[in-house]
Amino acid sequence: MNIRPLYDRIVVKRLENDTEKTAGGLFIPDSAKEKPQEAEVVACGKGKRLEDGTVVSLDVQVGDRILFGKYSGSEIKIDGQDYLIMREDEVLGILVK
């Protein structure tokens, strides 16, 4: 991938859930599935620029698994892969194992 987000933006790839069947045994078509709100960070910007010109580094790192809001970010397609680009403040939390 050849993208470097600017400032406090990050590029993430959604983590797909493999649940295609409900507990009752019904299969869910792709058109009816909700998109997952869990993703892995694949690229990060340098940090957020404050009003005085200083740059504060981001809390998220490449490789982190994050949770984000349903309508967060903008969808982009690079090399046939779907990604989201969003600001760090749209991240709800970092998943820790």
C-alpha positions in Angstrom: 0.0 0.0 0.0 1.3 3.4 -0.9 -0.5 5.9 1.3 0.7 8.0 4.2 -2.1 9.8 6.0 -1.5 13.4 7.1 -1.6 14.8 10.7 -4.0 13.0 13.0 -5.5 10.7 10.3 -5.2 6.9 10.3 -5.9 4.3 7.6 -7.7 1.1 8.9 -8.8 -2.2 7.4 -12.1 -3.6 8.7 -11.9 -7.0 10.4 -14.6 -9.2 8.9 -16.7 -11.4 11.1 -17.3 -15.0 9.9 -20.9 -15.2 11.3 -23.0 -16.0 8.2 -25.6 -17.9 10.1 -27.8 -16.9 13.0 -28.3 -18.9 16.2 -31.5 -20.3 14.7 -29.7 -21.6 11.6 -30.7 -18.9 9.1 -28.1 -17.7 6.6 -27.6 -13.9 6.4 -27.0 -12.6 2.9 -24.1 -10.1 2.4 -26.6 -7.3 1.5 -28.3 -7.6 5.0 -25.1 -7.8 7.1 -23.9 -4.8 9.1 -20.3 -3.8 8.4 -18.0 -4.5 11.3 -17.0 -1.7 13.6 -13.7 -3.3 14.4 -10.5 -2.7 12.4 -6.8 -3.0 12.3 -4.7 0.2 11.9 -2.5 -0.1 8.8 -1.0 3.4 8.6 -0.8 6.5 10.8 -0.1 10.2 10.3 2.6 12.0 12.3 0.3 13.5 14.9 -2.1 16.3 15.6 -0.9 19.9 15.1 -2.0 22.2 17.9 -2.7 25.9 17.5 0.8 26.9 18.7 2.3 24.7 15.9 3.5 21.8 18.1 2.7 18.3 16.9 1.3 15.8 19.5 1.9 12.1 18.5 -1.0 9.7 18.1 -2.2 7.2 20.7 -2.9 4.5 18.1 -0.1 2.6 16.4 0.1 0.5 13.3 -1.1 -3.0 14.1 -3.6 -1.9 16.9 -7.1 -3.3 16.8 -9.6 -0.5 17.3 -13.4 0.1 17.6 -15.0 3.0 15.8 -18.4 4.5 15.2 -20.9 3.2 12.7 -20.6 6.2 10.4 -16.9 7.1 11.0 -14.3 7.7 8.4 -14.4 7.7 4.6 -14.2 4.5 2.5 -11.3 4.3 0.1 -10.1 1.6 -2.3 -6.4 1.0 -2.8 -5.0 -1.9 -4.9 -8.4 -3.6 -4.9 -8.6 -3.6 -1.1 -11.2 -1.6 0.9 -9.9 0.7 3.7 -11.3 3.5 5.8 -9.4 6.8 6.5 -10.5 8.6 9.6 -9.3 11.0 12.3 -7.9 9.6 15.5 -10.7 11.3 17.5 -13.2 9.0 15.7 -11.7 6.0 17.4 -13.8 4.8 20.3 -11.1 2.6 21.8 -8.2 0.3 21.3 -8.7 -3.5 21.9 -6.2 -5.0 24.2 -5.7 -8.7 24.6 
